[in-house]
Amino acid sequence: MESLLIFVNIALAIILVIVILLQRSEGGALGLGVSQDNFTSARSMGTFLTKFTSIVAALFIICSIAIVSISRDELRETQSVLEKEEEENSNLPQIPQSK
């Protein structure tokens, strides 16, 4: 399940990068040359790419949170490294000690 979510998360990240690169640049680089005409209007906010970007970003965040929660559940079930080492050593044959 976790590997499927990781694959979906990587695919969403690639799609998100592509969709962001496809969008038209609004300009204004750090507020330089900003006028009233450069501000985003309500009509341009409703474009398909903008809505699609927000949907893909939300899915990416949800998928990332799901991966973290699944991996935390798996970590709670495991033992500490020292407990695992002791368990592995107890299964090995013991070397007899000389008298």
PyMOL commands that set and color helices and strands:
alter all, ss='L'
color gray80, all
select helices_A, chain A and resi 2-22+29-31+36-38+42-45+48-77+81-91
alter helices_A, ss='H'
color red, helices_A
deselect
rebuild
show_as cartoon
